[in-house]
Amino acid sequence: MSCSIRRANSDADFTAAFGKVEALHAEDIAAAIAYIVTNPRRVAVNEIVIRPADQP
């Protein structure tokens, strides 16, 4: 699998790459992590995918 992650240098770079898609907030990721760690031990979360609801 070949992929690369490039840090956006500015809001203009982000907009050029993703249009008007609203970026995820730190709180979005934190809520997912809280969900995982607060489940009972009988619940196994093996994978989680987090992405904006709007996609380019």
Contacts in CASP RR format, 6 or more apart in sequence:
PFRMAT RR
TARGET T0000
AUTHOR 0000-0000-0000
METHOD contacts of the structure
MODEL  1
MSCSIRRANSDADFTAAFGKVEALHAEDIAAAIAYIVTNPRRVAVNEIVI
RPADQP
8 14 0 8 1.000
8 17 0 8 1.000
14 23 0 8 1.000
17 56 0 8 1.000
18 56 0 8 1.000
19 56 0 8 1.000
20 54 0 8 1.000
21 52 0 8 1.000
21 54 0 8 1.000
21 55 0 8 1.000
21 56 0 8 1.000
22 52 0 8 1.000
22 54 0 8 1.000
23 52 0 8 1.000
24 50 0 8 1.000
24 51 0 8 1.000
24 52 0 8 1.000
28 50 0 8 1.000
29 50 0 8 1.000
32 48 0 8 1.000
32 50 0 8 1.000
35 45 0 8 1.000
36 45 0 8 1.000
36 48 0 8 1.000
39 45 0 8 1.000
END
